[in-house]
Amino acid sequence: MAIPTWRHDAAMSSPCAKGAHEAMSRLLQAMSHSCYNSIQLHATRQRPTIVFVPTRKHARLVALDLLTCAAADGEPHKFRLAEAKDVDPFLTRVKDPALKHALSYGVGIMTETMPDAEKQVVQLLFESGAIQTLVATAATCWGMTVASHLVVIMGTQHFDGSGMGQSDYPVTDLLQMMGRASRPNIDDSGKCVLMCHSPKKEYYKKFLFEPLPVESHLDHFLHDHFVAEIVTRTIENKQDAVDYLTWTLYYRRLAQNPNYYNMTGVSHRHLSDHLSDLVEATLADLERSKAIMVEDEMDLSALNLGMIAAYYYISYTTLELFSSSLTAKTKLKGMLEIVGSASEFDSMPLRPGEEDIVRKLLMHAHLTMDSARFTDPHTKVNALLQSHFSRQALAGDMALDQRSAVVESVRLLQACVDVIASNGWLSPALVAMEMSQMMVQDLCAKCEAAGVSAIFDLMDMEDDARRELLGLSEVQLEDVAAISFEMVQGGEVLAGEQVTLMVALEREMGELKELPPVTAPRFPARKEEAWWLVVGDSKNNTLLAIKRVTLQKAAKVKLDFVAPAAVGQHNLTLSFMCDSYLGCDQEYEVDLKVLEGADMEEAD
């Protein structure tokens, strides 16, 4: 059980939003000596201690301050509990000079962005008792497996890039940090020193010493829940929606804590009116967004945007943005800005000083961004994606944010393709598909600089140049190029008649029995290969048919579309687009002769 020991110094004043990061650094510096004294007082007999700080920068500064305090007391190796000869072999596996220096004196540093190899070294030295103190960022508390006798939480606020300056840690995070105190089967009790702003002392005592109430926030996320349930026909009318809510924690908490949910009473009438108003308001928002349709003011049915949102698990507001922003003339620059503006990126963290990094990234970006606000998380996403396209190396938190943005964007682009296809636009659909390839292979600027625009240009390159451009082995290059297919098509059709196009796809897999994941060393997740088959009229920018397929060794795909209304010869295009590999796209001309239909003859 963690026993909080309260400490509050006069230096712990609440920083204002302006210069918040600098104020926080000064505040932590003022608390460093108090942290050192707390370790001496509560972690006697060289018992282990974990110190939580807001950011990576603060972790390094606090670790250095602790070593400085120990040296001032004449015990520079106070926190190292093992002989130097026993610790030195592990330090050879650490590349970070600051971390190596701190470990040599008995203080470890753990952040969410450090390499796994270095993290394992720090955990091993701390768990084995070779070092006494571990300074960790607050974000690592949920994935941390080590425990200690003493936990010191230096400050209860973190920088908020939204313009608020400082935000308090969630109480759940504080409880998780406190939970690291007390080693199982070793300590009878643990201790926690929580350093906070003096007026917040009673607030934290209330929430840390008393049971934490669990309230429902379903009403804040109800729109997307309703979309999914309406698509699966779990909810078919408004009464079903009200009944759905009665089976949730939200309904149970309404009567227990009505003030929290802005209710004036707990009678059956009050509950019924509150649920009815909530359902009406939520469904009205969905109807305005064209995600669902309300018939006869009661029955509910999903529209195309709602189906896409539920299939890709995307917010309805994102689909509304795609529907209103995508046009028949959308190019790569517009597509990137639209995807970067998705609601899924609203929570992208913006740390102190990152606006300068975002500004520099966009200054050297391939695509400019008009009226960019560098404190906007969506602007940051745009910069991260463009740096990914150009293989520009990032480090630390920015690299971590880039990985999450890239993985999320692939799903968003697939939804973009579906939205564009429902409007029948060919050109922007192909742009979204090409951008999906760039997300996986990040070869935008390098391919253009090398004059590579198709697989044939890639094959004409010298072996060394091709290997340097793609970063793939010769065997992997053969896999990329070993895709072939043949097509079976019809000739003459009537105007407005249903046309069926049978496409036969085949690839050479050699000795492989099943297709391996996509070879994408710089894509931060496992990716399975998929293809789009698209029939369109490039002259009129019209998309007639589209189907997404997963190709193993061979497959036959049927594409159905309506013949053009204009009589005459039509030169359609059958495009075979990969969602993962650049340069594998192929196009074939489909000659279609449209004759006058029966309706036209009767009209004549």
C-alpha positions as CSV (number, residue, x, y, z in Angstrom):
1,M,0.0,0.0,0.0
2,A,1.4,3.4,-0.9
3,I,1.4,5.9,1.9
4,P,1.6,9.5,0.5
5,T,3.9,11.9,2.4
6,W,3.0,15.5,1.5
7,R,5.6,18.0,0.8
8,H,5.0,21.6,-0.5
9,D,7.6,24.3,-0.7
10,A,7.2,28.1,-1.1
11,A,8.9,27.8,-4.5
12,M,6.1,25.8,-5.9
13,S,4.0,28.6,-7.3
14,S,1.6,28.0,-10.1
15,P,3.2,29.0,-13.5
16,C,1.2,31.0,-15.9
17,A,0.6,30.0,-19.5
18,K,3.2,32.4,-20.9
19,G,6.6,30.8,-20.6
20,A,5.0,27.8,-19.0
21,H,7.7,25.4,-20.0
22,E,10.5,27.6,-18.6
23,A,8.6,28.1,-15.4
24,M,8.1,24.3,-15.1
25,S,11.9,23.8,-15.5
26,R,12.6,26.3,-12.8
27,L,10.0,24.7,-10.5
28,L,11.5,21.2,-11.0
29,Q,15.0,22.6,-10.3
30,A,13.7,24.0,-7.1
31,M,12.2,20.7,-6.1
32,S,15.4,18.7,-7.0
33,H,17.0,19.3,-3.5
34,S,13.7,18.4,-1.8
35,C,13.6,15.2,-3.9
36,Y,17.1,14.3,-2.8
37,N,16.2,14.9,0.9
38,S,13.1,12.7,0.5
39,I,15.2,9.9,-0.8
40,Q,17.6,10.2,2.1
41,L,14.6,10.3,4.6
42,H,12.3,7.6,3.2
43,A,14.5,5.3,1.2
44,T,16.9,4.4,4.0
45,R,19.1,1.3,3.8
46,Q,19.6,1.9,0.1
47,R,16.1,0.9,-0.8
48,P,15.1,1.6,-4.5
49,T,13.4,4.8,-5.5
50,I,11.4,5.9,-8.7
51,V,11.2,9.6,-9.5
52,F,8.5,10.7,-12.0
53,V,8.9,13.9,-14.0
54,P,6.9,15.4,-16.9
55,T,9.3,15.2,-19.9
56,R,12.5,13.7,-21.2
57,K,14.4,16.9,-20.7
58,H,13.3,17.1,-17.1
59,A,14.4,13.5,-16.6
60,R,17.9,14.3,-17.6
61,L,18.0,17.5,-15.6
62,V,16.7,15.9,-12.4
63,A,19.1,12.9,-12.8
64,L,22.0,15.4,-13.0
65,D,20.7,17.4,-10.0
66,L,20.5,14.2,-7.9
67,L,24.1,13.4,-8.8
68,T,25.2,16.9,-8.0
69,C,23.5,16.8,-4.6
70,A,25.2,13.5,-3.9
71,A,28.6,14.9,-4.9
72,A,28.0,17.9,-2.7
73,D,27.6,15.5,0.3
74,G,30.9,13.9,-0.6
75,E,29.3,10.7,-1.8
76,P,29.3,10.9,-5.6
77,H,28.6,7.1,-5.9
78,K,25.9,7.2,-3.3
79,F,23.2,5.8,-5.7
80,R,25.4,3.0,-7.2
81,L,24.9,-0.1,-5.1
82,A,27.2,-2.4,-7.1
83,E,30.9,-2.3,-7.9
84,A,31.9,-0.3,-11.0
85,K,33.4,-3.5,-12.6
86,D,30.0,-5.2,-12.4
87,V,28.2,-2.3,-14.0
88,D,30.6,-1.4,-16.7
89,P,29.8,-4.4,-19.0
90,F,26.2,-3.2,-19.3
91,L,27.2,0.3,-20.1
92,T,28.8,-0.8,-23.4
93,R,25.2,-1.5,-24.6
94,V,24.2,2.1,-23.9
95,K,24.8,4.7,-26.7
96,D,23.2,7.8,-25.0
97,P,26.2,9.5,-23.3
98,A,23.9,11.2,-20.7
99,L,22.3,7.9,-19.7
100,K,25.7,6.2,-19.6
101,H,27.1,8.8,-17.3
102,A,24.0,8.7,-15.0
103,L,24.1,4.9,-14.8
104,S,27.8,4.9,-13.9
105,Y,26.9,6.8,-10.8
106,G,23.7,4.8,-9.9
107,V,20.9,6.8,-11.4
108,G,18.9,5.4,-14.3
109,I,16.7,7.3,-16.8
110,M,13.6,5.9,-18.5
111,T,11.6,7.6,-21.2
112,E,8.9,6.4,-23.6
113,T,11.1,7.1,-26.7
114,M,14.4,5.4,-25.6
115,P,15.5,2.3,-27.6
116,D,14.3,-1.0,-26.2
117,A,17.9,-2.2,-25.7
118,E,18.8,0.7,-23.5
119,K,15.4,0.4,-21.6
120,Q,16.2,-3.3,-20.9
121,V,19.6,-2.4,-19.5
122,V,18.1,0.2,-17.2
123,Q,15.4,-2.2,-16.0
124,L,17.9,-4.9,-15.4
125,L,20.3,-2.7,-13.3
126,F,17.4,-1.3,-11.3
127,E,15.7,-4.6,-10.6
128,S,19.0,-6.3,-9.7
129,G,19.7,-3.6,-7.2
130,A,22.8,-2.3,-9.0
131,I,21.4,1.2,-9.0
132,Q,19.1,2.8,-6.4
133,T,17.3,5.5,-8.3
134,L,15.3,5.6,-11.5
135,V,14.1,8.9,-13.0
136,A,11.2,8.2,-15.4
137,T,8.8,10.3,-17.4
138,A,5.2,10.3,-16.4
139,A,4.1,8.7,-19.7
140,T,6.0,5.5,-18.8
141,C,3.9,4.8,-15.7
142,W,1.4,2.6,-17.5
143,G,3.9,0.4,-19.2
144,M,6.4,0.2,-16.3
145,T,6.9,-3.2,-14.7
146,V,9.5,-2.4,-12.0
147,A,8.5,-1.4,-8.5
148,S,10.3,0.4,-5.7
149,H,10.0,1.2,-2.0
150,L,9.7,4.9,-2.6
151,V,8.0,6.9,-5.4
152,V,8.6,10.6,-5.8
153,I,6.2,12.5,-8.1
154,M,7.8,15.9,-8.9
155,G,4.9,18.0,-9.8
156,T,1.4,17.2,-10.9
157,Q,1.2,19.3,-14.1
158,H,2.5,18.8,-17.7
159,F,2.8,21.1,-20.6
160,D,-0.3,21.5,-22.8
161,G,0.4,22.6,-26.4
162,S,-3.2,23.7,-26.9
163,G,-2.5,27.1,-25.5
164,M,-3.6,26.4,-21.9
165,G,0.0,26.4,-20.7
166,Q,-0.2,23.7,-18.0
167,S,-2.7,20.9,-17.4
168,D,-3.0,18.6,-14.4
169,Y,-2.2,14.9,-14.6
170,P,-5.3,12.8,-14.6
171,V,-6.0,11.3,-11.2
172,T,-5.8,7.8,-12.7
173,D,-2.2,8.6,-13.9
174,L,-1.2,9.7,-10.4
175,L,-2.7,6.5,-8.9
176,Q,-0.8,4.5,-11.4
177,M,2.5,6.2,-10.5
178,M,1.7,5.7,-6.8
179,G,1.1,2.0,-7.6
180,R,4.8,1.6,-8.4
181,A,5.5,2.0,-4.6
182,S,5.9,-1.2,-2.5
183,R,7.8,-4.2,-3.9
184,P,5.7,-7.4,-3.8
185,N,6.9,-10.0,-1.1
186,I,9.7,-7.5,0.0
187,D,8.1,-4.4,1.4
188,D,5.3,-4.4,4.0
189,S,4.4,-0.9,2.8
190,G,5.5,1.6,0.3
191,K,5.9,5.4,0.4
192,C,5.1,8.1,-2.0
193,V,6.1,11.8,-1.9
194,L,3.8,13.9,-4.0
195,M,5.1,17.4,-4.6
196,C,2.3,19.7,-5.7
197,H,1.1,23.3,-5.6
198,S,0.0,24.2,-2.1
199,P,-3.7,25.0,-2.8
200,K,-4.0,21.6,-4.6
201,K,-3.1,19.6,-1.4
202,E,-6.6,19.1,-0.1
203,Y,-7.9,18.3,-3.6
204,Y,-5.4,15.5,-4.1
205,K,-5.9,14.2,-0.5
206,K,-9.6,13.8,-1.3
207,F,-9.1,11.8,-4.5
208,L,-6.1,9.8,-3.4
209,F,-7.4,8.7,0.0
210,E,-11.0,8.2,-0.9
211,P,-12.5,5.8,-3.5
212,L,-12.3,7.3,-7.0
213,P,-15.8,7.6,-8.5
214,V,-16.1,6.1,-12.0
215,E,-18.4,8.1,-14.2
216,S,-19.4,7.5,-17.8
217,H,-18.5,9.7,-20.7
218,L,-20.5,7.8,-23.2
219,D,-22.6,11.0,-24.0
220,H,-19.4,12.6,-25.4
221,F,-18.8,9.7,-27.8
222,L,-22.3,8.6,-28.5
223,H,-22.4,9.6,-32.1
224,D,-19.9,7.0,-33.3
225,H,-21.5,4.3,-31.1
226,F,-24.9,5.0,-32.7
227,V,-23.4,4.9,-36.2
228,A,-21.9,1.5,-35.6
229,E,-25.1,0.1,-34.1
230,I,-27.3,1.5,-36.8
231,V,-25.0,0.0,-39.5
232,T,-25.3,-3.5,-37.9
233,R,-29.0,-2.9,-37.4
234,T,-28.8,-3.3,-33.6
235,I,-30.6,0.0,-33.6
236,E,-33.4,0.4,-36.2
237,N,-35.4,3.2,-34.6
238,K,-35.3,5.9,-31.9
239,Q,-36.9,3.6,-29.3
240,D,-34.1,1.1,-29.9
241,A,-31.6,3.9,-29.3
242,V,-33.2,4.7,-25.9
243,D,-33.3,1.0,-25.0
244,Y,-29.7,0.7,-26.0
245,L,-28.7,3.4,-23.5
246,T,-30.6,1.7,-20.6
247,W,-28.1,-1.2,-20.8
248,T,-25.0,1.0,-20.2
249,L,-23.1,2.3,-17.2
250,Y,-24.1,5.8,-18.3
251,Y,-27.8,5.0,-17.5
252,R,-26.8,3.5,-14.1
253,R,-24.8,6.6,-13.1
254,L,-27.6,9.1,-14.0
255,A,-29.5,8.3,-10.9
256,Q,-26.4,8.0,-8.7
257,N,-24.8,11.3,-9.6
258,P,-27.4,13.5,-11.5
259,N,-25.5,16.7,-11.0
260,Y,-22.5,15.4,-13.0
261,Y,-24.8,14.8,-16.0
262,N,-26.6,18.2,-15.6
263,M,-29.9,16.6,-14.5
264,T,-32.3,18.3,-12.1
265,G,-33.9,15.1,-10.7
266,V,-33.7,11.3,-10.6
267,S,-37.3,10.4,-11.1
268,H,-38.4,8.1,-14.0
269,R,-39.7,11.2,-15.8
270,H,-36.4,13.0,-15.5
271,L,-34.4,10.0,-16.7
272,S,-36.8,9.4,-19.6
273,D,-36.7,13.1,-20.8
274,H,-32.9,13.2,-20.4
275,L,-32.4,10.1,-22.6
276,S,-34.9,11.2,-25.2
277,D,-33.3,14.6,-25.5
278,L,-29.8,13.0,-25.8
279,V,-31.0,10.6,-28.5
280,E,-32.8,13.3,-30.4
281,A,-29.7,15.6,-30.4
282,T,-27.3,12.9,-31.3
283,L,-29.4,11.5,-34.2
284,A,-30.0,15.1,-35.5
285,D,-26.2,15.6,-35.6
286,L,-25.7,12.3,-37.5
287,E,-28.5,13.2,-40.0
288,R,-27.0,16.6,-40.7
289,S,-23.6,14.9,-41.3
290,K,-25.3,12.5,-43.8
291,A,-24.2,9.5,-41.8
292,I,-27.7,8.2,-41.2
293,M,-31.2,8.8,-42.5
294,V,-34.3,9.3,-40.3
295,E,-37.6,8.1,-41.9
296,D,-41.0,9.0,-40.6
297,E,-39.3,10.7,-37.7
298,M,-38.7,7.3,-36.1
299,D,-37.0,4.7,-38.3
300,L,-33.2,4.8,-38.8
301,S,-31.0,3.6,-41.6
302,A,-27.3,4.0,-42.4
303,L,-26.1,6.0,-45.4
304,N,-22.9,5.5,-47.3
305,L,-20.8,7.8,-45.0
306,G,-22.0,6.0,-41.9
307,M,-21.1,2.6,-43.4
308,I,-17.6,3.8,-44.3
309,A,-17.1,5.3,-40.8
310,A,-18.2,2.1,-39.1
311,Y,-16.2,-0.2,-41.4
312,Y,-12.9,1.7,-40.9
313,Y,-13.7,2.7,-37.3
314,I,-13.4,6.4,-38.1
315,S,-15.2,9.3,-36.4
316,Y,-18.3,10.5,-38.2
317,T,-16.9,14.1,-38.1
318,T,-13.9,12.8,-40.1
319,L,-16.2,11.4,-42.8
320,E,-18.1,14.6,-42.8
321,L,-14.9,16.5,-43.4
322,F,-13.9,14.1,-46.3
323,S,-17.3,14.5,-47.9
324,S,-17.3,18.3,-47.8
325,S,-13.6,18.8,-48.7
326,L,-12.8,16.3,-51.4
327,T,-13.6,17.4,-54.9
328,A,-13.1,16.0,-58.4
329,K,-9.9,18.2,-58.7
330,T,-8.2,17.3,-55.5
331,K,-4.5,16.9,-55.9
332,L,-1.8,15.4,-53.7
333,K,-1.3,18.7,-51.7
334,G,-5.1,18.9,-50.9
335,M,-5.3,15.2,-50.1
336,L,-2.5,15.5,-47.6
337,E,-4.1,18.6,-45.9
338,I,-7.5,16.9,-45.8
339,V,-6.2,13.6,-44.2
340,G,-4.1,15.6,-41.7
341,S,-7.2,17.5,-40.6
342,A,-9.0,14.4,-39.5
343,S,-10.5,14.3,-36.1
344,E,-8.3,11.3,-35.2
345,F,-5.4,13.7,-35.0
346,D,-7.0,16.2,-32.6
347,S,-5.2,14.5,-29.7
348,M,-1.8,14.6,-31.3
349,P,0.4,16.0,-28.5
350,L,2.3,19.2,-29.0
351,R,5.2,19.5,-26.6
352,P,7.2,22.6,-25.6
353,G,9.5,23.8,-28.4
354,E,8.0,21.5,-31.0
355,E,6.4,24.4,-32.9
356,D,9.9,25.4,-34.0
357,I,10.6,21.8,-35.2
358,V,7.4,21.8,-37.1
359,R,8.2,25.1,-38.8
360,K,11.6,23.9,-39.9
361,L,10.2,20.6,-41.3
362,L,7.6,22.5,-43.3
363,M,10.2,24.9,-44.6
364,H,12.0,22.0,-46.2
365,A,8.9,20.1,-47.1
366,H,8.1,19.0,-50.7
367,L,4.5,20.4,-50.4
368,T,3.9,23.9,-49.0
369,M,1.1,24.5,-46.5
370,D,-1.0,27.6,-46.7
371,S,-1.7,29.7,-43.6
372,A,0.0,27.1,-41.3
373,R,-0.4,27.5,-37.6
374,F,2.6,25.7,-36.0
375,T,0.8,25.2,-32.7
376,D,-2.0,23.2,-34.4
377,P,-1.7,19.4,-34.0
378,H,-3.0,19.0,-37.6
379,T,-0.1,21.1,-38.9
380,K,2.2,18.9,-37.0
381,V,0.7,15.8,-38.6
382,N,1.2,17.4,-42.1
383,A,4.9,18.0,-41.3
384,L,5.4,14.5,-39.9
385,L,3.9,12.8,-42.9
386,Q,5.9,14.9,-45.3
387,S,9.1,14.1,-43.4
388,H,8.1,10.4,-43.6
389,F,7.7,10.7,-47.4
390,S,11.2,12.1,-47.8
391,R,12.8,9.7,-45.3
392,Q,13.9,12.6,-43.1
393,A,15.2,11.2,-39.9
394,L,13.4,12.3,-36.7
395,A,14.3,11.4,-33.1
396,G,12.7,11.2,-29.7
397,D,9.0,12.1,-29.3
398,M,8.7,13.4,-32.8
399,A,9.6,10.0,-34.2
400,L,7.1,8.3,-31.9
401,D,4.4,10.7,-33.0
402,Q,5.3,10.2,-36.7
403,R,4.8,6.4,-36.3
404,S,1.3,6.8,-34.9
405,A,0.4,9.4,-37.6
406,V,1.6,7.2,-40.5
407,V,-0.3,4.1,-39.3
408,E,-3.5,6.1,-38.7
409,S,-3.2,7.7,-42.1
410,V,-3.3,4.5,-44.1
411,R,-6.8,3.7,-42.7
412,L,-7.9,7.2,-43.4
413,L,-6.8,7.1,-47.0
414,Q,-8.7,3.9,-47.6
415,A,-11.8,5.7,-46.3
416,C,-11.0,8.6,-48.7
417,V,-10.9,6.2,-51.6
418,D,-14.4,4.9,-50.7
419,V,-15.8,8.4,-50.3
420,I,-14.3,9.5,-53.6
421,A,-15.6,6.3,-55.3
422,S,-19.1,7.0,-54.1
423,N,-18.9,10.3,-55.9
424,G,-17.6,8.7,-59.1
425,W,-14.4,10.7,-59.4
426,L,-11.4,9.0,-60.9
427,S,-8.4,11.4,-60.6
428,P,-8.6,12.0,-56.8
429,A,-9.2,8.3,-56.2
430,L,-5.9,7.5,-57.9
431,V,-4.2,10.3,-55.9
432,A,-5.4,8.7,-52.6
433,M,-4.1,5.3,-53.8
434,E,-0.7,6.7,-54.7
435,M,-0.5,8.5,-51.3
436,S,-1.3,5.2,-49.6
437,Q,1.8,3.8,-51.4
438,M,3.9,6.7,-50.2
439,M,2.7,6.1,-46.6
440,V,4.0,2.6,-46.7
441,Q,7.2,3.0,-48.8
442,D,8.0,6.8,-48.2
443,L,9.6,7.3,-51.5
444,C,8.0,10.5,-52.8
445,A,10.9,12.9,-53.1
446,K,13.6,10.3,-53.8
447,C,11.7,8.7,-56.7
448,E,11.0,12.1,-58.3
449,A,14.6,13.2,-57.9
450,A,15.8,10.0,-59.6
451,G,13.3,10.4,-62.4
452,V,11.3,7.3,-61.4
453,S,7.6,7.4,-62.2
454,A,6.7,3.8,-63.0
455,I,8.0,0.2,-62.5
456,F,9.5,0.3,-66.0
457,D,11.7,3.3,-65.0
458,L,12.7,1.3,-61.9
459,M,13.7,-1.7,-63.9
460,D,15.8,0.3,-66.3
461,M,17.9,1.7,-63.5
462,E,21.4,0.3,-62.7
463,D,21.4,-2.4,-60.0
464,D,23.3,-0.3,-57.5
465,A,21.1,2.8,-58.0
466,R,17.9,0.8,-57.8
467,R,19.0,-0.9,-54.6
468,E,20.0,2.4,-53.1
469,L,16.7,4.0,-54.1
470,L,14.4,1.3,-52.7
471,G,16.5,0.0,-50.0
472,L,15.5,-3.6,-50.9
473,S,17.5,-6.7,-51.6
474,E,17.6,-8.3,-55.1
475,V,15.2,-11.1,-54.0
476,Q,12.7,-8.5,-52.7
477,L,13.0,-6.5,-55.9
478,E,12.1,-9.6,-57.9
479,D,9.0,-10.1,-55.7
480,V,7.9,-6.5,-56.3
481,A,8.2,-6.9,-60.1
482,A,6.8,-10.5,-60.4
483,I,3.1,-9.5,-60.8
484,S,1.2,-10.2,-64.0
485,F,-2.5,-10.6,-65.0
486,E,-4.7,-11.0,-68.0
487,M,-8.1,-9.6,-68.6
488,V,-11.3,-11.1,-70.1
489,Q,-13.6,-8.4,-71.4
490,G,-16.7,-7.8,-73.6
491,G,-17.0,-5.7,-76.8
492,E,-20.4,-4.1,-77.6
493,V,-23.0,-3.0,-75.1
494,L,-26.2,-0.9,-75.1
495,A,-26.3,2.5,-73.5
496,G,-27.2,2.3,-69.8
497,E,-26.8,-1.5,-69.8
498,Q,-25.1,-3.4,-67.0
499,V,-21.6,-4.3,-68.0
500,T,-19.6,-7.2,-66.4
501,L,-15.9,-7.2,-66.7
502,M,-14.1,-10.4,-65.7
503,V,-10.5,-9.8,-64.7
504,A,-8.0,-12.7,-64.1
505,L,-5.0,-11.9,-61.8
506,E,-2.0,-14.0,-61.5
507,R,1.5,-13.7,-59.9
508,E,4.6,-15.8,-59.6
509,M,5.2,-16.8,-56.0
510,G,8.1,-19.3,-56.6
511,E,8.4,-21.6,-53.6
512,L,6.2,-19.4,-51.4
513,K,3.0,-21.0,-50.2
514,E,1.5,-17.9,-48.9
515,L,2.2,-14.2,-49.4
516,P,4.4,-12.6,-46.8
517,P,3.8,-9.2,-45.3
518,V,4.7,-6.1,-47.2
519,T,8.4,-5.3,-47.3
520,A,8.5,-1.9,-45.8
521,P,11.4,-1.3,-43.4
522,R,10.3,2.2,-42.5
523,F,6.6,1.5,-42.0
524,P,6.1,1.2,-38.3
525,A,3.6,-1.7,-38.3
526,R,2.8,-5.0,-40.1
527,K,1.1,-4.3,-43.4
528,E,-0.7,-6.9,-45.6
529,E,-0.7,-6.2,-49.3
530,A,-3.9,-5.3,-51.1
531,W,-4.9,-4.0,-54.5
532,W,-7.5,-1.8,-56.1
533,L,-9.1,-2.7,-59.4
534,V,-10.5,0.5,-61.0
535,V,-12.4,1.0,-64.2
536,G,-12.7,4.6,-65.2
537,D,-12.8,7.1,-68.0
538,S,-9.8,9.4,-67.6
539,K,-11.1,11.8,-70.3
540,N,-14.2,12.6,-68.3
541,N,-12.6,11.9,-64.9
542,T,-15.3,9.3,-64.2
543,L,-14.9,6.3,-62.0
544,L,-17.2,3.5,-63.1
545,A,-16.3,0.5,-60.9
546,I,-13.8,-0.2,-58.1
547,K,-13.0,-3.2,-56.0
548,R,-10.4,-3.9,-53.3
549,V,-8.8,-7.4,-53.5
550,T,-6.2,-9.4,-51.7
551,L,-4.2,-11.3,-54.3
552,Q,-2.3,-14.5,-53.4
553,K,-1.2,-16.6,-56.4
554,A,-4.3,-16.1,-58.6
555,A,-7.7,-14.6,-58.4
556,K,-10.7,-13.8,-60.6
557,V,-12.6,-10.6,-60.0
558,K,-15.9,-9.5,-61.5
559,L,-16.5,-5.8,-61.9
560,D,-20.0,-4.6,-62.6
561,F,-20.8,-1.1,-63.9
562,V,-23.3,0.8,-66.0
563,A,-22.4,1.5,-69.6
564,P,-22.0,5.2,-70.4
565,A,-25.1,7.0,-71.8
566,A,-23.2,8.5,-74.7
567,V,-23.3,6.4,-77.9
568,G,-20.0,5.6,-79.6
569,Q,-16.6,4.3,-78.9
570,H,-15.3,4.7,-75.3
571,N,-11.7,4.2,-74.3
572,L,-11.9,3.2,-70.7
573,T,-9.0,2.4,-68.4
574,L,-8.6,-0.6,-66.2
575,S,-6.1,0.3,-63.4
576,F,-4.5,-2.2,-61.1
577,M,-3.2,-0.2,-58.1
578,C,-1.3,-1.5,-55.1
579,D,-1.8,0.1,-51.7
580,S,1.7,-0.7,-50.5
581,Y,4.3,-0.8,-53.3
582,L,5.3,2.2,-55.5
583,G,5.8,1.5,-59.2
584,C,3.7,-1.7,-59.4
585,D,0.6,0.0,-60.8
586,Q,-0.5,-1.1,-64.2
587,E,-3.0,0.3,-66.7
588,Y,-4.8,-1.3,-69.6
589,E,-7.1,0.2,-72.1
590,V,-10.6,-1.2,-72.3
591,D,-12.3,-0.5,-75.7
592,L,-16.1,-0.3,-75.2
593,K,-18.5,0.4,-78.0
594,V,-21.8,1.7,-76.8
595,L,-24.9,1.2,-79.0
596,E,-28.3,2.9,-78.8
597,G,-30.4,1.3,-76.1
598,A,-34.1,0.3,-76.4
599,D,-35.1,3.4,-74.4
600,M,-33.4,5.7,-76.9
601,E,-35.0,3.9,-79.9
602,E,-38.5,4.4,-78.4
603,A,-37.7,8.0,-77.7
604,D,-36.8,8.5,-81.3
